[in-house]
Amino acid sequence: MSNFDTKELRQVFSQFPTGVTVITTRTADGEPIGVTASSFNTVSISPTLILWSIDKGAHSLEAFKSCEYFAVNILSDKQIPISNRFAGRGQDKFGGIDYTNGLGDAPLIPEALTQLQCKNWNVYEGGDHLIMVGEVVDYNVTPNARPLVFSQGSYSQASPHYDVSNTQQVEALRQHEFLEDHILYLLRVSYNQLSQVFYDRLNEAAGVSPEVWRIYACLADGNPLELDTLGGFVMQPTRALSDALNSMGAHVQCDGDTAKLTEAGVQVACKLLAVEKQYKKELADRVGADQYDEMKETLRQLYSREKL
């Protein structure tokens, strides 16, 4: 048996991007329950089978083992709060959610990218998890929505990949000035190029990942921050945030529902912020300080309006 470090292994597994789902059903007493899961996958077209896995220590284990039906709610990229809610414990997960009931009264999450209603087909052993196989008997799809993605310890978004140098179709579009005039394309290409340089420098300076860098930046003032708030800032669900905090060792102190940097952690944060400050200066020098500030203000306005 391999003696792997559990936290490190989770980071290894997180290199494979997955969608994010909320699996729902009812207990024998009729109580609605749901859990966030990224282990969903398809199995067969005929019969129409899917699978997902549940921790043997999960509070909802018995309900899912014995239920007749469950629903797989594949989340859209606008449903990070839903994912975080069902990943946690100790709260009314369905409170304020205007859900409907599917087969077996399994709750269907509104505005989910896809809702798969499944009959409990079989349960298999899978180490410290049980593998739940369901037969899809009905489904709904929300048009014009995009999937929520989980990759490398944080939430991501899916977008079409453009190989500008080799794809003839993209070259044709460029000739028609479509992509070069498309704001989302320009933002994505700029982000991909600029962020890679920046993240490489952070790794060289302190050996940190982009996810851990965001935590240092949010806690750099030395003041405590609630974990729910911190998770929202760094776009990480509960377990991934916990693993990231644990990887920071003596640089962070967690006290109940809050986290703060230790003195050593603040020193590392200051070092990383110096790297960030230098990189911002280089970007400003490339386009001019005034144009750089105008660009930031324009992006803030776009972001604020999008949030509304």
TORFITOR-888256 format. One line per 4 residues: their letters; for each residue x, y, z of N, C-alpha, C. Coordinates in steps of 0.2 Angstrom, whole numbers, plus 5000, padded with zeros to 4 digits. Layout:
<sites>
a> X Y Z X Y Z X Y Z ~ ... .
</sites>
This chain:
<sites>
msnf> 5004 4994 5000 5000 5000 5000 5004 5006 5000 ~ 5003 5011 4995 5007 5017 4995 5006 5022 5001 ~ 5011 5025 5004 5010 5029 5009 5010 5036 5007 ~ 5005 5039 5003 5005 5045 5000 5003 5050 5006 .
dtke> 5005 5056 5005 5002 5062 5009 4995 5064 5007 ~ 4990 5064 5011 4983 5064 5009 4982 5071 5006 ~ 4985 5077 5009 4984 5083 5006 4987 5084 4999 ~ 4993 5081 4999 4997 5082 4993 4993 5078 4987 .
lrqv> 4991 5072 4989 4987 5068 4984 4981 5072 4981 ~ 4977 5075 4986 4972 5079 4983 4974 5084 4978 ~ 4979 5087 4980 4982 5092 4975 4984 5089 4968 ~ 4986 5083 4968 4988 5079 4962 4982 5078 4958 .
fsqf> 4977 5075 4962 4970 5074 4959 4967 5080 4956 ~ 4968 5086 4959 4965 5092 4957 4967 5094 4950 ~ 4973 5091 4948 4976 5093 4941 4971 5091 4936 ~ 4966 5087 4937 4962 5085 4932 4955 5089 4933 .
ptgv> 4954 5093 4928 4948 5098 4929 4941 5094 4929 ~ 4936 5095 4933 4930 5092 4933 4924 5097 4933 ~ 4918 5095 4932 4913 5099 4933 4911 5099 4940 ~ 4906 5103 4942 4904 5103 4949 4896 5101 4949 .
tvit> 4894 5097 4954 4887 5095 4954 4885 5095 4961 ~ 4878 5095 4962 4875 5095 4969 4871 5089 4968 ~ 4872 5083 4972 4868 5077 4971 4862 5078 4977 ~ 4856 5076 4975 4851 5077 4980 4846 5071 4980 .
trta> 4843 5070 4986 4838 5065 4987 4834 5067 4993 ~ 4830 5062 4995 4826 5063 5002 4828 5057 5006 ~ 4828 5059 5013 4829 5053 5018 4823 5049 5018 ~ 4823 5044 5022 4817 5040 5023 4811 5044 5027 .
dgep> 4813 5049 5030 4808 5053 5034 4806 5059 5029 ~ 4808 5059 5023 4806 5064 5018 4810 5071 5019 ~ 4816 5071 5022 4820 5077 5023 4824 5078 5017 ~ 4824 5084 5013 4828 5085 5008 4836 5085 5010 .
igvt> 4840 5082 5006 4847 5082 5007 4851 5083 5001 ~ 4857 5086 5001 4861 5087 4995 4868 5088 4997 ~ 4873 5085 4993 4880 5086 4994 4883 5088 4987 ~ 4888 5092 4988 4892 5094 4982 4897 5089 4980 .
assf> 4898 5087 4974 4902 5082 4972 4905 5083 4965 ~ 4912 5082 4964 4915 5083 4958 4917 5076 4955 ~ 4915 5071 4958 4916 5064 4956 4911 5062 4951 ~ 4907 5066 4948 4902 5063 4943 4905 5061 4937 .
ntvs> 4903 5056 4934 4905 5054 4927 4900 5050 4924 ~ 4900 5050 4917 4896 5045 4913 4899 5038 4913 ~ 4894 5034 4912 4896 5027 4912 4894 5023 4905 ~ 4888 5024 4903 4885 5020 4898 4879 5024 4895 .
ispt> 4879 5023 4888 4873 5026 4884 4867 5021 4884 ~ 4869 5015 4884 4863 5010 4884 4865 5004 4888 ~ 4862 5004 4894 4858 5008 4897 4861 5015 4899 ~ 4857 5020 4901 4860 5027 4902 4862 5027 4909 .
lilw> 4868 5026 4910 4871 5025 4917 4876 5031 4918 ~ 4876 5033 4925 4881 5038 4927 4883 5036 4934 ~ 4889 5039 4936 4891 5037 4943 4894 5043 4947 ~ 4894 5043 4953 4897 5047 4957 4899 5044 4964 .
sidk> 4904 5047 4968 4906 5043 4974 4904 5047 4980 ~ 4903 5044 4986 4902 5047 4992 4906 5045 4997 ~ 4909 5049 5002 4913 5047 5007 4909 5043 5012 ~ 4912 5037 5014 4909 5033 5019 4907 5036 5026 .
gahs> 4911 5042 5027 4909 5045 5033 4904 5051 5032 ~ 4901 5051 5027 4896 5057 5025 4890 5056 5029 ~ 4887 5061 5032 4881 5061 5036 4875 5058 5032 ~ 4876 5059 5025 4870 5057 5021 4871 5051 5018 .
leaf> 4876 5047 5020 4878 5041 5016 4872 5036 5016 ~ 4869 5034 5022 4863 5030 5022 4857 5032 5018 ~ 4856 5038 5017 4850 5041 5013 4852 5039 5006 ~ 4858 5040 5004 4859 5039 4997 4860 5032 4995 .
ksce> 4862 5028 5000 4862 5020 4999 4855 5017 4998 ~ 4850 5020 5002 4844 5017 5002 4839 5020 4998 ~ 4840 5026 4995 4835 5030 4991 4833 5026 4984 ~ 4827 5027 4982 4825 5024 4975 4828 5029 4970 .
yfav> 4827 5035 4971 4829 5040 4966 4834 5046 4969 ~ 4838 5048 4965 4842 5054 4966 4843 5059 4960 ~ 4845 5065 4961 4846 5069 4956 4853 5072 4956 ~ 4856 5073 4950 4862 5076 4949 4861 5083 4946 .
nils> 4862 5088 4950 4862 5095 4947 4869 5097 4945 ~ 4870 5098 4939 4876 5100 4936 4876 5108 4936 ~ 4881 5111 4940 4880 5118 4941 4883 5122 4936 ~ 4880 5128 4935 4882 5133 4930 4888 5137 4933 .
dkqi> 4891 5141 4929 4897 5145 4932 4894 5151 4936 ~ 4888 5152 4937 4885 5157 4941 4883 5154 4948 ~ 4884 5148 4949 4882 5145 4955 4887 5143 4960 ~ 4893 5147 4961 4898 5145 4966 4895 5145 4973 .
pisn> 4890 5150 4975 4887 5150 4981 4883 5144 4983 ~ 4880 5141 4978 4876 5135 4979 4881 5129 4980 ~ 4887 5129 4976 4892 5124 4978 4895 5124 4985 ~ 4896 5130 4987 4899 5131 4994 4894 5129 4999 .
rfag> 4888 5131 4998 4883 5129 5003 4882 5122 5004 ~ 4882 5118 4999 4881 5111 4999 4887 5107 5001 ~ 4893 5110 5001 4899 5107 5003 4900 5108 5010 ~ 4897 5112 5013 4897 5113 5021 4893 5109 5025 .
rgqd> 4893 5110 5031 4888 5107 5036 4885 5112 5041 ~ 4880 5110 5044 4878 5114 5050 4873 5119 5048 ~ 4870 5119 5042 4866 5125 5040 4860 5122 5036 ~ 4854 5125 5035 4849 5123 5031 4851 5124 5024 .
kfgg> 4853 5119 5021 4856 5120 5014 4850 5122 5009 ~ 4844 5120 5010 4839 5121 5005 4835 5128 5007 ~ 4837 5131 5012 4834 5137 5014 4834 5143 5009 ~ 4829 5146 5007 4829 5151 5002 4830 5149 4995 .
idyt> 4831 5142 4994 4831 5140 4987 4824 5137 4984 ~ 4822 5140 4979 4816 5139 4976 4816 5132 4972 ~ 4818 5127 4975 4819 5121 4971 4812 5117 4970 ~ 4812 5113 4965 4806 5109 4963 4808 5102 4965 .
nglg> 4803 5097 4964 4804 5090 4966 4804 5086 4960 ~ 4808 5082 4959 4809 5077 4953 4806 5070 4955 ~ 4808 5065 4952 4806 5058 4954 4809 5057 4961 ~ 4804 5053 4964 4806 5052 4971 4806 5058 4976 .
dapl> 4804 5064 4973 4804 5070 4977 4811 5072 4978 ~ 4816 5070 4974 4823 5072 4974 4823 5080 4972 ~ 4826 5084 4976 4826 5091 4974 4830 5093 4968 ~ 4827 5097 4964 4830 5099 4958 4832 5107 4959 .
ipea> 4838 5108 4958 4841 5115 4960 4839 5119 4954 ~ 4836 5125 4955 4835 5130 4949 4841 5133 4946 ~ 4840 5134 4939 4845 5137 4935 4852 5132 4935 ~ 4851 5126 4937 4857 5122 4936 4858 5121 4928 .
ltql> 4864 5120 4926 4866 5119 4919 4862 5113 4917 ~ 4862 5107 4920 4858 5101 4919 4856 5098 4925 ~ 4850 5095 4925 4847 5091 4930 4846 5084 4927 ~ 4849 5079 4930 4848 5072 4928 4844 5069 4934 .
qckn> 4839 5066 4932 4835 5062 4937 4836 5055 4936 ~ 4839 5052 4942 4842 5045 4941 4838 5040 4946 ~ 4837 5034 4944 4835 5028 4948 4842 5025 4951 ~ 4842 5024 4957 4847 5021 4960 4848 5014 4958 .
wnvy> 4854 5013 4954 4855 5007 4950 4859 5002 4953 ~ 4864 5004 4957 4869 4999 4960 4874 5003 4965 ~ 4876 5000 4970 4881 5003 4974 4887 4998 4974 ~ 4893 5001 4973 4899 4997 4974 4904 5000 4979 .
eggd> 4908 4995 4981 4914 4997 4986 4919 5001 4982 ~ 4922 5006 4985 4927 5010 4982 4932 5013 4987 ~ 4935 5009 4991 4940 5011 4996 4936 5015 5002 ~ 4938 5021 5003 4935 5025 5008 4929 5028 5005 .
hlim> 4927 5027 4999 4920 5029 4996 4916 5024 4994 ~ 4910 5025 4993 4905 5021 4989 4904 5024 4982 ~ 4904 5020 4977 4902 5022 4971 4895 5021 4969 ~ 4892 5026 4968 4884 5026 4967 4883 5026 4959 .
vgev> 4880 5021 4957 4878 5021 4950 4871 5022 4949 ~ 4869 5027 4944 4862 5028 4943 4860 5028 4936 ~ 4854 5026 4935 4851 5026 4928 4847 5032 4927 ~ 4849 5036 4922 4846 5042 4920 4839 5040 4917 .
vdyn> 4834 5043 4920 4827 5042 4917 4824 5048 4915 ~ 4827 5054 4916 4824 5060 4914 4829 5066 4915 ~ 4829 5071 4911 4834 5076 4912 4831 5083 4909 ~ 4834 5088 4911 4833 5095 4909 4839 5099 4908 .
vtpn> 4839 5103 4903 4845 5107 4901 4844 5114 4901 ~ 4847 5119 4904 4846 5126 4904 4850 5129 4898 ~ 4847 5132 4893 4850 5134 4887 4854 5140 4889 ~ 4859 5141 4885 4864 5147 4885 4867 5148 4892 .
arpl> 4869 5142 4895 4873 5143 4901 4879 5139 4901 ~ 4884 5141 4905 4891 5138 4904 4892 5134 4911 ~ 4896 5129 4911 4898 5124 4917 4902 5128 4922 ~ 4901 5126 4928 4906 5128 4933 4911 5122 4933 .
vfsq> 4918 5124 4933 4923 5120 4933 4927 5120 4939 ~ 4930 5114 4942 4934 5114 4947 4941 5112 4945 ~ 4946 5116 4946 4953 5114 4943 4959 5116 4948 ~ 4963 5112 4950 4969 5115 4953 4967 5118 4960 .
gsys> 4962 5116 4963 4960 5118 4970 4956 5124 4970 ~ 4953 5126 4964 4949 5132 4964 4944 5132 4958 ~ 4939 5136 4959 4934 5136 4954 4937 5139 4947 ~ 4934 5137 4942 4936 5140 4935 4930 5140 4931 .
qasp> 4931 5143 4925 4926 5143 4920 4929 5140 4913 ~ 4924 5137 4910 4926 5134 4903 4925 5139 4898 ~ 4930 5138 4893 4929 5143 4887 4932 5139 4881 ~ 4930 5141 4875 4933 5138 4869 4940 5139 4869 .
hydv> 4944 5134 4866 4951 5134 4866 4953 5136 4858 ~ 4957 5142 4858 4959 5144 4851 4966 5143 4850 ~ 4968 5139 4846 4975 5138 4844 4977 5143 4838 ~ 4978 5149 4840 4979 5154 4834 4984 5152 4829 .
sntq> 4989 5149 4831 4994 5148 4826 4993 5142 4821 ~ 4988 5137 4823 4988 5131 4819 4980 5130 4816 ~ 4976 5134 4819 4969 5132 4817 4967 5137 4812 ~ 4965 5134 4806 4963 5138 4800 4957 5142 4801 .
qvea> 4952 5139 4805 4946 5142 4806 4947 5149 4810 ~ 4951 5149 4815 4953 5155 4819 4956 5160 4815 ~ 4961 5157 4810 4964 5162 4806 4959 5166 4801 ~ 4954 5162 4799 4949 5165 4795 4945 5170 4798 .
lrqh> 4944 5168 4805 4940 5173 4809 4944 5180 4810 ~ 4951 5179 4811 4955 5184 4812 4955 5189 4806 ~ 4955 5186 4800 4955 5190 4794 4949 5194 4793 ~ 4944 5192 4796 4937 5196 4796 4937 5200 4803 .
efle> 4943 5201 4806 4943 5205 4812 4938 5203 4818 ~ 4936 5197 4818 4931 5195 4823 4934 5195 4830 ~ 4939 5190 4830 4942 5189 4837 4946 5195 4839 ~ 4950 5199 4835 4953 5204 4837 4949 5210 4839 .
dhil> 4943 5210 4838 4938 5215 4840 4933 5212 4846 ~ 4934 5206 4848 4930 5203 4853 4933 5204 4860 ~ 4929 5207 4864 4932 5209 4871 4934 5203 4875 ~ 4929 5198 4875 4931 5193 4879 4937 5189 4877 .
yllr> 4938 5188 4870 4943 5185 4868 4950 5188 4870 ~ 4950 5195 4869 4956 5199 4871 4957 5198 4878 ~ 4952 5198 4882 4953 5198 4890 4956 5191 4891 ~ 4954 5186 4888 4956 5179 4890 4963 5178 4887 .
vsyn> 4965 5180 4881 4972 5179 4879 4976 5183 4883 ~ 4975 5189 4885 4979 5194 4889 4980 5190 4896 ~ 4975 5188 4899 4975 5184 4905 4980 5178 4905 ~ 4979 5174 4900 4983 5168 4899 4990 5170 4899 .
qlsq> 4992 5175 4895 4999 5177 4894 5002 5180 4900 ~ 4998 5185 4903 5001 5189 4908 5001 5185 4915 ~ 4996 5181 4916 4996 5177 4922 5001 5172 4923 ~ 5003 5169 4917 5008 5164 4918 5015 5166 4920 .
vfyd> 5016 5172 4917 5023 5175 4919 5023 5177 4926 ~ 5017 5180 4929 5016 5182 4936 5017 5176 4940 ~ 5013 5171 4939 5013 5165 4943 5019 5161 4943 ~ 5023 5161 4938 5030 5158 4938 5034 5162 4943 .
rlne> 5034 5169 4943 5038 5173 4947 5036 5172 4955 ~ 5029 5171 4956 5027 5169 4963 5030 5163 4965 ~ 5030 5158 4961 5033 5151 4962 5040 5152 4964 ~ 5044 5156 4960 5051 5156 4960 5053 5160 4967 .
aagv> 5048 5165 4969 5050 5169 4975 5048 5165 4981 ~ 5043 5161 4981 5041 5158 4988 5038 5151 4987 ~ 5038 5148 4981 5036 5141 4980 5028 5141 4981 ~ 5024 5146 4979 5017 5146 4981 5013 5145 4974 .
spev> 5008 5142 4975 5003 5141 4969 4999 5148 4969 ~ 4995 5149 4963 4991 5154 4962 4985 5155 4968 ~ 4983 5149 4970 4978 5148 4975 4980 5151 4982 ~ 4986 5148 4984 4989 5150 4990 4991 5158 4990 .
wriy> 4994 5160 4984 4995 5167 4983 4990 5172 4985 ~ 4984 5170 4983 4978 5174 4984 4976 5174 4992 ~ 4977 5169 4995 4976 5168 5002 4981 5173 5006 ~ 4988 5173 5004 4992 5177 5007 4990 5185 5005 .
acla> 4988 5186 4999 4986 5193 4998 4980 5196 5002 ~ 4975 5191 5003 4969 5193 5007 4971 5194 5014 ~ 4976 5190 5017 4977 5191 5024 4984 5195 5025 ~ 4986 5198 5020 4993 5202 5021 4993 5207 5026 .
dgnp> 4987 5210 5028 4987 5215 5033 4988 5212 5040 ~ 4988 5206 5041 4988 5203 5048 4982 5202 5052 ~ 4976 5204 5049 4970 5204 5052 4966 5197 5051 ~ 4962 5195 5055 4959 5189 5054 4953 5190 5049 .
leld> 4951 5184 5045 4946 5185 5040 4942 5178 5041 ~ 4935 5179 5041 4931 5173 5041 4932 5169 5035 ~ 4932 5162 5037 4934 5157 5031 4929 5158 5026 ~ 4922 5159 5027 4917 5159 5022 4919 5165 5017 .
tlgg> 4921 5171 5020 4923 5177 5016 4929 5175 5012 ~ 4934 5172 5016 4940 5171 5012 4939 5166 5006 ~ 4935 5161 5007 4934 5156 5002 4931 5160 4996 ~ 4926 5165 4997 4923 5168 4992 4928 5173 4988 .
fvmq> 4933 5176 4992 4938 5180 4989 4943 5176 4984 ~ 4945 5170 4987 4950 5166 4983 4947 5161 4978 ~ 4940 5161 4978 4936 5156 4974 4938 5149 4975 ~ 4938 5147 4982 4939 5140 4983 4934 5137 4988 .
ptra> 4931 5131 4987 4926 5128 4991 4930 5126 4998 ~ 4926 5124 5002 4928 5123 5009 4934 5118 5010 ~ 4934 5112 5006 4939 5107 5007 4945 5110 5004 ~ 4945 5113 4998 4951 5115 4995 4954 5121 4998 .
lsda> 4950 5125 5001 4953 5131 5005 4956 5128 5012 ~ 4953 5123 5015 4956 5120 5021 4963 5117 5019 ~ 4963 5113 5013 4970 5110 5011 4975 5116 5010 ~ 4973 5121 5006 4978 5126 5005 4980 5130 5011 .
lnsm> 4976 5131 5016 4978 5134 5022 4983 5129 5026 ~ 4981 5122 5026 4986 5118 5029 4993 5117 5026 ~ 4993 5118 5019 4999 5118 5016 5004 5124 5018 ~ 5001 5129 5021 5004 5135 5023 5008 5134 5029 .
gahv> 5006 5129 5033 5010 5127 5039 5010 5133 5044 ~ 5015 5135 5047 5016 5139 5052 5015 5147 5050 ~ 5014 5148 5044 5012 5154 5041 5005 5157 5042 ~ 5001 5152 5044 4994 5154 5045 4991 5151 5051 .
qcdg> 4987 5155 5055 4984 5152 5061 4976 5152 5060 ~ 4973 5146 5061 4966 5146 5060 4963 5145 5067 ~ 4958 5149 5069 4955 5149 5075 4947 5149 5074 ~ 4944 5143 5074 4937 5142 5073 4935 5143 5066 .
dtak> 4932 5149 5065 4929 5150 5058 4933 5156 5055 ~ 4939 5158 5058 4943 5163 5055 4950 5161 5054 ~ 4954 5164 5050 4961 5163 5048 4965 5170 5048 ~ 4971 5169 5050 4975 5175 5050 4982 5173 5049 .
ltea> 4987 5177 5046 4994 5176 5045 4997 5177 5051 ~ 5002 5172 5053 5007 5173 5058 5012 5179 5056 ~ 5016 5180 5060 5021 5185 5059 5026 5183 5053 ~ 5027 5177 5053 5031 5174 5047 5027 5174 5041 .
gvqv> 5021 5173 5041 5016 5173 5036 5016 5180 5033 ~ 5015 5185 5037 5015 5192 5034 5021 5193 5031 ~ 5027 5191 5033 5034 5192 5030 5034 5189 5023 ~ 5031 5183 5022 5030 5180 5015 5026 5184 5011 .
ackl> 5020 5186 5014 5015 5190 5010 5018 5196 5008 ~ 5022 5200 5012 5025 5206 5009 5030 5205 5004 ~ 5034 5199 5004 5038 5197 4999 5034 5196 4992 ~ 5029 5193 4993 5025 5191 4987 5021 5198 4984 .
lave> 5019 5202 4988 5016 5208 4986 5022 5213 4983 ~ 5028 5212 4985 5033 5216 4981 5034 5213 4974 ~ 5034 5207 4973 5034 5204 4967 5028 5206 4962 ~ 5022 5206 4966 5016 5209 4962 5017 5216 4960 .
kqyk> 5020 5220 4965 5021 5228 4963 5025 5229 4958 ~ 5031 5225 4957 5036 5225 4952 5032 5223 4945 ~ 5028 5218 4945 5025 5216 4939 5020 5221 4937 ~ 5016 5224 4941 5012 5229 4939 5015 5235 4936 .
kela> 5021 5237 4939 5025 5243 4936 5027 5241 4929 ~ 5030 5235 4928 5032 5233 4921 5026 5233 4916 ~ 5020 5231 4918 5014 5232 4914 5012 5239 4912 ~ 5013 5243 4918 5011 5250 4917 5016 5253 4912 .
drvg> 5023 5251 4913 5028 5254 4908 5026 5252 4901 ~ 5023 5246 4900 5022 5244 4893 5017 5248 4889 ~ 5012 5250 4893 5006 5254 4890 5006 5261 4892 ~ 5010 5263 4897 5010 5270 4899 5005 5270 4906 .
adqy> 5008 5274 4911 5004 5274 4917 4997 5276 4917 ~ 4996 5282 4913 4989 5284 4912 4984 5279 4909 ~ 4987 5276 4903 4982 5271 4900 4981 5265 4904 ~ 4986 5263 4908 4986 5257 4913 4980 5259 4918 .
demk> 4980 5265 4921 4975 5266 4926 4968 5267 4923 ~ 4968 5269 4917 4961 5270 4913 4959 5263 4912 ~ 4963 5258 4910 4961 5251 4909 4959 5248 4915 ~ 4962 5249 4921 4960 5246 4927 4953 5249 4929 .
etlr> 4952 5255 4928 4945 5258 4930 4940 5256 4925 ~ 4941 5255 4919 4936 5252 4914 4934 5245 4916 ~ 4939 5241 4918 4938 5234 4920 4934 5234 4927 ~ 4935 5239 4931 4931 5239 4937 4924 5241 4936 .
qlys> 4923 5245 4931 4916 5247 4929 4912 5241 4926 ~ 4916 5238 4921 4913 5232 4918 4911 5226 4923 ~ 4915 5225 4928 4914 5220 4933 4908 5222 4938 ~ 4908 5229 4940 4903 5231 4944 4896 5230 4941 .
rekl> 4896 5232 4934 4889 5231 4931 4887 5224 4930 ~ 4892 5220 4929 4891 5213 4928 4888 5210 4934 ~ 4891 5212 4940 4888 5209 4946 4881 5211 4948 ~ 4879 5217 4945 4872 5220 4946 4868 5216 4942 .
</sites>
